[in-house]
Amino acid sequence: MPERAVTSRLQLSGLCFLLQILTIVLFAVFVRYSPESSAELCSQQLNCSQRKLDLGFQHPRFRDGHLRALLGFGLLVAFLGRYGPGSMATSILTMAFGVQWAILIQGFLYFFLNGKIHVGAQSMVSADFCTAAILISAGAILGRVNPVQMLLLTLLGVTLFSLNEYILLSLMGVSDSGGSLTVHTFGAYFGLMVSRILHQSQMDERKEQQDVGPLSDVFAVVGTIYLWIFWPSFSSATTAHDNTEPWAPWAVLNTYFSLAASTLATFVLSPVLYEESTPRMVQIQDAALASTAVMGMPGEMLVTPFGALVAGFLAGLISLLGFRFLTPVLRSRLKIQDTCGVHNVHGLPGILGALLGTLLAALATADAYSGRGEEAGARVPAGGPGQPDGHRPGALAARRAAHHPAASRTRGWPRGSRPEAEGAEVSSGHAVPGKQSPPGGG
């Protein structure tokens, strides 16, 4: 056993060293700061005259995303008696490496220009979304993987997440500002897939190792508080590029209403399903997470508070019913052990949020959004996805906003900031790759 422990420690040390050296080399070759981080870079390299520089680095959104990931998710996975402290350490390790790898993978997909990846506030927020999905996946396999395996899963998960997100947001034109599909649903089912692969017939041997620790409710309380504080602003991180977006506050307010309704749903259903008269804090925590998952896609589309209340209430009910009836089926029939219940907390509510967002997009009218769609439409070309700028994330999001102002999530360059959107040339004198926007675009 001592020899095995020494080998495990050396494997972790060696893998961390190799991965960090790899990312350092790739960053040195490809990564540069974007114009939104430096006025000097903007004037030298890109045409930024059409947008207001964010010299404050969008710090509130950047900060809230990290606090939500490190403290919110970190405390939520600390409930196992044997693996509590180690789970928190592994979450930080996953976050540290996942952000670096996501910057590279997403950079090649969204922020790549003239052979360089341009890093700024938006790319960091995008990386936070990616690591959130990986931390969700980790909840399904908590207590059954070591840090070395978690690093390898992060390497794979970040890559698959980025490809999945690129297909949904950029190629298919899906609007998913809070990540119902891209973050919650992907994270849950990627974790469940890994859990099924790791299944062993001797499941009882791990029961003792996964007993709940004595401080589980304390961690649940603190983690839930952090989710209440920071998740609403995190949900709007990709909608509020500037103060001119009229629908950015909707995501924040709708998430708060959803959180409130899901909490009441816990108190409605828990006494019916369980013998306790008062729900445990862990159940309230799970309902809170479910409410944020369901608001990921429709959060910026709902124009009335009652819709957010209904969605949050349904998410809370689904979460409790899933734990009571679906989790035993996953374990006994499908041989999937879901340690943190990510299927009920993220997977099912994420699917519900995607369905609700699809319904809202199909029923959207200009009257419902007070004519804001026409205002957005005046700023973008009228072409469809198959036209020259059809695969640019910013252009897709802008066109969606023209028809449905709530659907404004972007990846990559914000509207008007990428050179080809204005027909600009960089200081080197070489034309920007790709076709120019149609006349009147921008």
N, C-alpha and C positions, 0 to 999 in steps of 0.2 A: 504493500500500500504506500509506504513512503516513496519508493522509486516511481510509482505511478503519479503521485502528487508532484514530485520534482519534474517529471516529464511534462505534465500538464502545465505547470508554471512556465517552463521553458518554451513550450509551444505558444502560449499566449504572448510571452515577451517577444519571441521571434516574429510572430505574425503581426503584432502591432508595429514592430520596427519596420518590417518590409512594406506594410501598407502605408505607413507614414512617409517613408522614403519615396514610394511610388507617387503618392499625391504631391509631395514637395516638387518632384521632378516635373510632373504634369502641370502643376501650377506655374512653375518657372517658365515653362515653354509656352503655355496657352493663356493663362489667366491675367487679365489686367483690370484695373478699376474703371468703372463706367462713368459717363458724364454726370450722372446724378450724384456722384460722390465727389466730384471735383469740377469747379468752374473752369479751371485751366485745361483739363482734359477735354471738356466740352468744346471750348473754342478752338482747340488744335485738331481734334479728330472728327467730331460729328456735328451735324447741323442741329442745334438745340434751340433755335430761335423761336420755335412754335410751342415751347413748353416752359413752365416755370421750374427752375432748378430746385431740387429738394436738398439743400445743403444741410438740413437737419437730419438727413439719413432716415427719415420716416421712423424715428427712434421709438415712439410709443408702440407702433405695430410690431416692430422688430423685437422690442423688449417683451411685449405681452406673449408673443409666440414662443419665445424661449422659456419664459416663466411657466407657461402652460405645459410645455413639454417636460422641462426638468423637474418642476415641483408637482404639477398636477399628475402627470403620468408616473413620475418617480414614486410618489407616495401611494398611488393606487396599486402598484405592484409589490408593495412592501408588506402585504398581509400574511404571507406564509411564514410560519414560525422558524423554519430552518433556513429559508432563502431570502428573508426580508432585506437585511443589509446588502447582501450580494446582488439582489434584484435591482436595488437602487443604483449600485455601482455599475451594473451592466447597462442600465438605462442611460446613464451618463456616457458610458463608453460608446453605446450605439448612437447617441446623439452627436458625440464628438466626431466620430468617423463618418456617420451618415450625412452630416452637413457637408463635409468636404467632398465626399463622393457624389452627392447630389449636385453640388455646384458644377462639377465636371460633366456629369451625364446630361443634366438639364441645360448646361451651358452650350454643349454641342447641338442641342435640339432647338434652343430658343434664343440664346444670347451670343451666337457665334457670328463674327463679322471680320472679314479680312484676315482670317487665320487666327483670331484671338477670341477668347471668351471674356466678355465685359461684365464684371461683377458689381452689383449695386444693391440698393435696398430691396428692389423687387426680386432679384435673384436669391437673396437671403431668405425672404419670406417664402418663396417657392420651395427652397430647400427645407424650411421648417415644416411645410405641408408634407413633404416627402418623408421626413423623419417621423412625423406623427403617425403616418401609416405603418412604418416599421415598428414603432413602439406598440401600436395596436396589435400587430401580428405577434409580437413577443408575448402578449397576454395569453394567447392560446397555448403556448408551449412553456409557460413559466414553470421553473423547477425541473425541467427535463432537458435543458441544454446548458452547456457551459459557455463561458465568454468566448472561447475560440469558435465554437459553432455559431454563436450569435453574431460574431463579426462576419463570418462567411455568409450567413443568412442576410445580413445587412448589405453586403456586397451584391448579392443576387436580388434582394428585394428592392433596393433603390433603382437598380437597372430596369427591372420589370415595371415598377411603379412609373418611372419616367416614360417608358415606351407606351404603357397603357394610357397615361395622362395625355401624351402627345396625340395619340390616335383619337381619343375622345374630344379633347378641347380644340386641337388645331385642325385635324383632318375632318372630323365629323361635326365640329361646330357646337358641341355641347356646352351649356353654361352651367358651371358647378362651382360657385364661388366659395362655398364652405366645405366642399369635398364630400358630399353624400356618397357619390360613386367613387371618385378618385382616391379619397382618403379612407373613409370609414368602411365602405363595402370592400374595396380592394384589400385593405389591411386585415379585415376580419377573415375573409376567405383565403387569402394567402397564408395566414396563420393556421387556419383549419387544415389546409392542404398539407402544410409541414407537419402538423400534429398527427394527421393520418399516416404520413410516411414514418414518423417516429413511433408509431404504435407498437407496443409489445404485449404479448399474451399475458405476461405476469404483471398485470396492472396493479394488483394488490400490494406488490412490493414497494410501490411509491406512495401508498396512502399515508404512511407515517411521515414521510418526508414532506408531504404537502399539507399537513395539519395547519389550521389557521392559528396564527400567533396571538398572544394575549393583547397586543396593541392594535389589532386590525381595525377596530372601530375608531380609534384615535386617528390612525392614518387616513381612514375613510373620511372623517370629518374635515381634516385639514385639506386633503386632496379635493373634496367637493367644494370647499370654500374657494380654493384657487380656480377651479373650473368656473364657478359662478362669476368670479371677478374678471378673469382674463379671456374666457372663450368667446364672449360676444364680440370683443374687438378683433380677436383672431379670425372670427368668421367673416368679418368685413375687410380683412387685410388686403384682399385682391380686388376689392370694388372701389375703395376710396383712394384713387390715385391723386386726386386733388379736390379742392373745395367745390368744384363745379359739378360734381356728380351728385344729382339730387336724390338718388336711391341708395347711397351708401349707408345712411343711418337706418334704413329699414332692416338691414341684416342684423345690426346691433340690437334694435328694439325687439324684433321678432324672436331673436335668440333668447332674450330675457323673458319674454312672455312664454316661450316654449319651456324654459327651465321651470318657471313657476307652475305651469299646468302639469308638467310631468311629476313634480313633487306631490301635488295633490292626488294624482292618479295612484301613486304609491300607497298613500293612506287610504284610498278607496278600495284597492284590490288586495293589498297585503293581509288585512285581517280575515278576508274571505279564503285565501289560499293557505294561510299559515295559522298556527295556533296563537302566535303572539298578537296581543291587541295593538301594539305599537310597532311599526316597521323598524327593522334594524337600520343603522346608518349605512351599511353596505348597500341595502336595497335602494335607499334614497340616492346614494352615489351612482348606482347603475342607471336609475331613471334619469338623473341629470345628464349623464353621458349619452343616453339614448335620445334625449331631447335635442342635444347639439348635433347629433348625427342626422336626425330627421330635418333639421333646419339648414343643412349644408347647401342643398340646391335651391329650395324655394324661399330661403331666408330673405333674399334681395328682391323677390318677386311679389310677396304678399304685401298688399297695400292697406290691409285692415288688420287690427290686432286679433280679432276673433279667430282668424285663420291660423295664426301662430298658436293660440291657445288650444284649438282643436288638434293640431298636429302634435303639439307637445303632450297633450293628454293621451292621444293614441300611442305615442312612442312609449310613454310610461307603462301603459297597459301591456303593450307588446313585450316589453322587457321582462316584466314580472311573469307573464304567461309563458314566455320562452324558457325562463329558468325553471319554472314548475313542471312543464310538460315536454319541451323539446330537448333540453339538455340531457335527460336520461335516455332519450331515443338516440341522440348522437353517440352517446357512450356505449349503449348496449347493441344497437343495430349497425351503426356505421363505424364503430371502433374509433371514434374521434373523442379525445379527451380535451375539453375546453376549460383550461384552468381558471381563467378570469371571466368566462362567459362572453367572449367577444362576439359570438354569433347573435346573442340576444341584445347586447348593448350597442354594437356597431353595425353588424351585418344586416339584420332585419330592419332596424330603423333607417339605415342607409338606403335600402331598397325602397322603403316607404317614402323617404324623402325624394328619391329619384322619380318615383311614380307621381308624387304630388307636383314636383317641378315640371314634369312633362305635361301634366294636365293644365297647370297654370300657363305654361307657354302656349299650349294649343288654344286656350280660351282668351288669351290676352288681346285687348283692343286698345286703340289710341285713347278712347274716352276714359278707360279705367286708369290710365296713367297720366291724365290731365294734359295730354299733348306733348309730354316730354320726349316722346319718341321722335317727333318731328324735329325738335331742337337737336337731338343727337344725330339724326339723319342728315342734317345740314352740314355736319362736319366730316362725313365719310363718303367714299365713292359708293355708287349704287350697284356695283357689280355683284355677281353671285360667287359662290365658292369655286366655280370652275374658271373664273377670270383671272387675270395676271396676278393679283395679290390675294387670291383665294386661300392660300395656305399659310398666310402670315398670321400668327396668333392675334396681334393687335387689330388687324383688319377684320378678321372674323368676329372678334368681340364687338368691334365698333358697328359692324353691320347688324349683328344681333341686337345691339342697343337701339339701332334705328327702328326696328320693328317691335322691340320689347325692351324698354329702357332698363329694366331690372337685370337683364342678362348681360352683365358688363365685365365678367371676370376675364382677365387677360393673363397670358404667359408671355414672357419675352419682353420686347421693347414696348413701352407705353405708347399710346396713340400719338403720332406726330413726331416721335423722337428718333425712330430708326431712319437712317439716311434715305433709303430707297422710297420711303413714304413721301419725301419731299423732292425726290430727284436730285439729291445732293451728292457731292463727291467728297471723299476724305482728303486730308492734306497731302497724302502721297501722290495724288493725281490720278489714281486708278479708279475707275468707275466701280460703284458698288455692285456686287453680283446680284443677278436677278432682274426681272423686268420692272419697269417703272409703273407707277400707278396710273390709271386712266386720267385723262384731262379732267380737271375740276376736282380731283381727289385730294386727300390730305385731311 
